[in-house]
Amino acid sequence: MIRLLNKVLVICFILISVSVTAGNLESFLTNLNLLPLNERQAKADSFMNANPIMPLIENDTDIFFIYKGKTFNPKIAGDFTGWTPSLSFTSIPGTDLFYYSTHFPSNSRVEYKFVIEGNWILDPKNPKIFKGGMGTNSELRMPGYVVPPETSYYSDIPHGTTVDTSFFSNKLNDSRNVKIYLPSGYTVKKLYPVILFHDGLEFISLADILNILDYLIAHHEIEPVIGVFVPPVDRESEYAGNKMDNFTSFIVNELMPVIDQRYSTNKDPRKRATFGISDGGNIALYIGMKHPEIFGKIAAMSSDVKTVISSGFQNSSKMNLEFYMDIGTYDIPMLIPMVNNFIQILQNKNYLFQFKHWNEGHSWGNWKTHVSLPLRQFFHPD
């Protein structure tokens, strides 16, 4: 009887061990801890072989990050830690496995890295990576996260063209390479709306904006637009510091008159938008506040909002402006109250605006996924 009972227990444990998946990781850990220390590594190795892709997701919201290797006190850093390596893995005695468990909403997307003995590395078991402004990170997409189709390139739709132009600014005493997007079928016989992108070259290289414009225009989700992609030279000062006024003057008095002269643009401010992310959102808001007669639409994603802007809108009469703004759950912490406060100002002033909250971080992976929303809002075909 005792032998039979032992056989049943062994068979049951083998079945538990063999069937280990993301769906019963906690059961696996419980049973692993019941084994003698000298038997655990073999089971841990079998588990890793059976689960080649990490992290593991349970119940659409529970996450297990797992690291395998001989090390001391590995940590994890990412959007959800403010990129501070403050979260330590839990070690499994008798094995070289470490794990960290947490929860994310089912439609989340976050980026992260492991910090192993001071070295920041990609998750070795996660094939998903994203290259952003601060380098390449591992990417976690929860089951409810949807990648929009417009970010991909399609060979079977018409494509716009880009023109490289070097602009010198007398106001800033510098020059920069500005790219112009002309939609497919561009003709001087019609007037086109204009959207100006701050951090413009990154919108092209990191946010697939040319694919997005081509797709939205080809599918008649927006009217054909001219895109103006402007890079910064002294980003912090121009977008959020002591050069904001000079940069605004460069855009309004130097750059846009040349764009209007060279291309068939619609000068109605209701057909013009200024668009930025982070500090780029700050300068987009500032330019719109200072010159609503030039830009009637403003998109600011994960935006910095300096006091001069929030107080400027709070203490002025309502202007003819329309807004798109958003913020992430795992965004830069100080930006979240700034944006929420500014949205309250817009609401109190009865501005027309759209505000979105995403379960994502402060990254180009977030922004490129949602850049089509303000485009659809501002330039929807009549």
C-alpha positions in Angstrom: 0.0 0.0 0.0 2.8 2.4 0.9 4.7 1.5 -2.3 1.5 2.1 -4.4 1.0 5.5 -2.7 4.6 6.5 -3.4 4.2 5.6 -7.0 1.0 7.7 -7.3 2.7 10.7 -5.7 5.7 10.3 -8.1 3.5 10.1 -11.1 1.4 13.1 -10.0 4.6 15.2 -9.5 5.9 14.1 -12.9 2.7 15.2 -14.5 2.9 18.5 -12.8 6.5 19.0 -13.8 5.9 18.0 -17.5 2.8 20.2 -17.8 4.5 23.4 -16.6 3.4 26.4 -18.7 2.8 30.0 -18.1 -0.6 29.0 -16.8 0.6 27.2 -13.7 4.0 28.7 -12.9 3.0 29.3 -9.3 2.2 25.6 -9.0 5.6 24.8 -10.5 7.4 27.0 -8.0 5.5 25.5 -5.1 6.3 21.9 -6.2 9.9 22.8 -7.0 10.4 24.1 -3.4 9.2 20.7 -2.1 12.1 18.9 -3.7 15.5 18.4 -2.1 17.9 21.1 -3.0 20.1 18.8 -5.1 17.1 17.8 -7.3 15.8 21.3 -8.1 18.3 22.4 -10.9 17.3 19.5 -13.2 13.6 20.5 -12.8 14.4 24.1 -13.3 16.4 23.3 -16.5 13.4 21.3 -17.8 11.1 24.2 -17.1 13.2 26.6 -19.0 13.5 24.2 -22.0 9.7 23.9 -22.0 9.3 27.7 -22.0 11.7 29.2 -24.5 9.9 32.6 -24.6 9.7 34.9 -21.7 8.2 36.7 -19.8 5.4 34.4 -18.8 1.9 35.7 -18.8 -0.9 34.3 -16.7 -4.6 35.3 -16.7 -3.9 38.1 -19.1 -2.5 40.4 -16.4 0.0 38.5 -14.3 3.6 38.6 -15.4 6.7 36.6 -14.4 10.0 37.9 -15.5 12.6 35.1 -15.3 16.4 35.2 -15.4 18.7 32.1 -15.5 22.3 32.5 -14.6 24.9 32.5 -11.8 24.8 36.0 -10.3 24.0 37.9 -7.2 20.9 40.1 -6.7 19.8 40.7 -10.3 17.4 43.6 -10.8 14.9 44.8 -13.4 14.3 48.3 -14.6 11.8 49.7 -17.1 9.0 52.0 -17.8 7.3 50.7 -14.7 10.2 51.6 -12.4 11.0 55.0 -13.9 14.1 53.2 -15.3 15.5 52.9 -11.9 16.8 49.4 -11.1 14.8 49.2 -7.9 13.1 45.8 -8.3 15.1 42.7 -7.2 14.4 39.2 -8.5 13.6 36.4 -6.1 16.1 33.6 -6.1 15.0 29.9 -6.1 17.4 28.1 -3.7 19.1 25.1 -5.3 18.8 26.6 -8.8 20.2 29.4 -10.9 16.7 30.7 -11.6 15.5 34.1 -10.5 12.0 35.5 -11.0 10.0 38.7 -10.4 6.2 38.8 -10.5 3.9 41.7 -11.0 0.7 42.8 -12.7 -0.1 44.9 -15.7 -3.4 45.8 -17.3 -4.2 43.4 -20.2 -3.7 46.1 -22.9 -0.3 47.4 -21.6 3.0 47.7 -23.4 6.2 48.4 -21.5 9.9 48.3 -22.2 12.5 47.0 -19.8 16.0 45.6 -19.2 17.7 43.3 -16.7 20.5 44.7 -14.6 23.0 41.9 -13.9 26.0 42.9 -11.7 25.7 46.5 -12.9 25.3 45.6 -16.6 22.1 46.5 -18.4 21.1 43.7 -20.7 18.1 42.7 -22.8 16.0 39.8 -21.6 17.8 36.8 -23.1 14.5 34.9 -23.5 12.4 37.7 -25.0 12.6 38.0 -28.8 10.6 41.2 -28.8 12.8 44.4 -28.8 12.2 48.0 -29.6 14.8 50.5 -30.7 13.9 54.0 -29.3 15.6 57.3 -28.6 17.5 55.9 -25.6 18.6 52.6 -27.3 17.2 49.1 -27.6 15.0 47.6 -24.9 13.1 44.4 -24.4 9.4 44.9 -25.1 6.5 43.3 -23.3 3.1 43.4 -25.0 0.2 42.2 -22.9 -2.4 40.0 -24.6 -4.9 42.9 -25.1 -2.3 45.2 -26.7 -3.0 45.8 -30.4 -0.4 46.9 -33.0 -2.2 49.3 -35.4 -1.9 48.3 -39.1 -0.9 51.8 -40.2 2.6 51.6 -38.8 3.7 48.9 -41.3 4.9 49.5 -44.9 2.6 48.4 -47.7 3.9 48.1 -51.2 0.4 48.1 -52.8 -0.6 51.6 -51.7 0.5 55.0 -53.1 3.5 56.6 -51.3 4.4 60.2 -50.7 7.8 61.7 -51.4 10.2 63.5 -49.1 12.4 66.5 -49.8 15.5 67.4 -47.8 16.1 71.1 -47.3 18.6 72.9 -45.2 17.2 76.0 -43.3 19.3 78.6 -41.7 17.8 80.6 -38.9 18.9 84.2 -38.4 17.0 84.2 -35.1 18.8 81.2 -33.7 22.0 81.6 -35.8 22.1 78.0 -36.8 21.0 75.7 -39.6 19.2 72.4 -39.6 18.1 69.8 -42.1 14.3 69.9 -42.5 12.4 67.2 -44.3 9.2 67.8 -46.2 6.6 65.1 -46.9 4.5 65.6 -50.0 1.5 63.2 -50.3 1.1 61.0 -53.3 -0.5 62.9 -56.2 0.7 66.3 -54.9 -0.3 69.1 -57.2 -0.1 72.9 -57.1 -3.7 73.0 -58.2 -5.0 72.5 -54.6 -4.1 73.7 -51.2 -2.9 71.2 -48.6 -3.2 71.2 -44.8 0.2 71.3 -43.0 1.4 69.5 -39.9 4.7 70.4 -38.4 6.5 67.8 -36.3 9.0 68.7 -33.6 11.8 66.1 -33.2 10.9 65.6 -36.8 13.7 63.2 -37.9 12.9 60.9 -34.9 9.2 60.8 -36.0 10.5 59.4 -39.3 13.2 57.0 -38.0 11.5 55.8 -34.8 7.7 56.3 -35.2 7.2 55.2 -38.8 5.4 58.4 -39.5 5.8 58.2 -43.3 4.1 54.7 -43.3 1.4 56.1 -41.2 0.7 59.1 -43.4 0.8 57.0 -46.5 -1.7 54.5 -45.0 -4.1 57.0 -43.6 -4.2 59.0 -46.8 -4.5 55.9 -49.0 -7.4 54.6 -46.9 -9.1 58.1 -46.9 -8.9 58.3 -43.1 -7.3 61.7 -43.4 -7.1 64.2 -46.2 -3.7 64.5 -48.0 -1.4 66.7 -45.9 2.0 68.2 -46.2 4.4 67.1 -43.3 7.2 69.3 -42.1 9.8 67.5 -40.0 12.0 69.9 -38.0 14.9 68.6 -35.8 16.1 70.6 -32.8 19.7 71.8 -32.5 19.7 72.8 -28.8 16.7 70.7 -27.8 16.2 71.5 -24.2 16.7 75.2 -24.6 14.6 75.4 -27.8 11.7 73.3 -26.5 11.6 74.1 -22.8 14.2 76.7 -21.9 15.5 80.1 -22.7 15.4 79.7 -26.5 11.6 79.0 -26.7 10.8 82.5 -28.0 13.6 82.5 -30.5 12.6 79.0 -31.7 9.0 80.1 -32.0 10.1 83.0 -34.1 12.1 80.7 -36.3 9.1 78.5 -36.9 6.6 81.3 -37.4 8.6 84.0 -39.1 11.3 82.1 -40.9 10.4 78.5 -41.7 6.7 78.6 -42.4 6.8 81.6 -44.8 9.4 79.6 -46.9 7.2 76.4 -46.7 4.2 78.5 -47.9 6.2 80.0 -50.7 7.6 76.7 -52.0 4.6 74.5 -51.6 0.8 74.7 -52.1 -0.3 75.1 -48.5 -3.5 76.1 -46.9 -2.9 79.0 -44.6 -6.1 78.7 -42.6 -4.9 77.9 -39.0 -7.7 75.4 -38.8 -5.8 73.4 -41.5 -2.4 73.6 -39.6 -1.1 71.6 -36.7 2.0 71.6 -34.6 2.9 68.3 -33.1 5.4 67.2 -30.4 6.3 64.6 -27.8 7.7 65.2 -24.3 9.5 68.6 -24.4 8.5 68.7 -28.1 4.9 68.8 -26.8 5.8 71.7 -24.7 7.0 73.8 -27.6 4.0 72.7 -29.7 1.7 74.1 -26.9 3.8 77.2 -26.6 3.8 78.0 -30.3 0.1 77.4 -30.5 -0.5 79.7 -27.5 1.6 82.5 -28.9 0.4 82.1 -32.5 -3.1 80.7 -32.8 -3.4 82.7 -36.0 -0.8 80.3 -37.6 -1.4 77.0 -35.9 -5.0 76.2 -34.9 -4.4 72.6 -33.9 -1.9 71.2 -31.3 -0.9 67.6 -30.5 1.2 67.0 -27.4 2.0 63.5 -26.4 3.5 62.6 -23.0 4.1 66.3 -22.8 6.0 68.6 -20.5 3.8 71.6 -19.7 5.8 74.5 -18.3 4.2 76.9 -16.0 4.3 79.7 -18.6 2.0 77.6 -20.7 -0.5 76.4 -18.1 -0.7 79.9 -16.6 -0.9 81.5 -20.0 -3.9 79.4 -21.0 -5.4 79.8 -17.5 -5.2 83.6 -17.6 -6.2 84.3 -21.2 -9.4 84.3 -23.1 -10.3 81.2 -25.1 -8.4 81.0 -28.4 -9.4 79.3 -31.6 -7.4 76.1 -30.8 -8.1 72.4 -30.8 -6.0 69.9 -28.9 -5.0 66.3 -28.7 -3.1 65.2 -25.6 -2.2 61.9 -23.9 -0.2 60.5 -21.0 1.0 57.0 -20.0 0.4 55.1 -16.8 4.2 54.5 -16.7 5.2 57.9 -18.1 7.7 60.2 -16.4 6.1 60.8 -13.0 6.4 64.6 -13.0 4.6 64.9 -16.3 1.4 63.2 -15.2 0.2 65.9 -12.9 1.3 68.6 -15.4 -0.8 67.1 -18.1 -3.8 66.4 -15.9 -3.8 69.9 -14.6 -3.6 71.3 -18.1 -6.5 69.1 -19.2 -8.5 70.6 -16.4 -7.7 74.1 -17.7 -8.8 73.1 -21.2 -12.0 71.7 -19.8 -12.8 74.8 -17.7 -12.2 77.0 -20.7 -14.4 74.8 -23.0 -11.7 74.1 -25.5 -12.2 71.3 -28.0 -9.8 68.5 -27.1 -9.3 64.8 -27.0 -7.4 63.3 -24.1 -6.2 59.7 -23.9 -4.6 57.6 -21.2 -2.4 54.6 -22.2 -1.0 51.8 -20.2 2.4 52.5 -21.6 5.6 54.4 -20.9 7.5 57.4 -22.1 8.8 55.9 -25.4 8.6 56.1 -29.1 6.9 52.7 -29.0 4.0 54.3 -27.3 3.9 57.4 -29.4 4.1 55.7 -32.8 1.2 53.4 -31.9 -1.1 56.4 -31.2 0.1 59.1 -33.6 -2.7 58.4 -36.0 -5.3 59.6 -33.5 -4.5 63.3 -33.7 -4.1 63.0 -37.4 -7.5 61.5 -37.8 -8.9 64.1 -35.4 -7.4 67.1 -37.1 -7.5 66.2 -40.8 -10.5 63.9 -41.1 -11.9 64.3 -44.7 -14.9 66.6 -44.9 
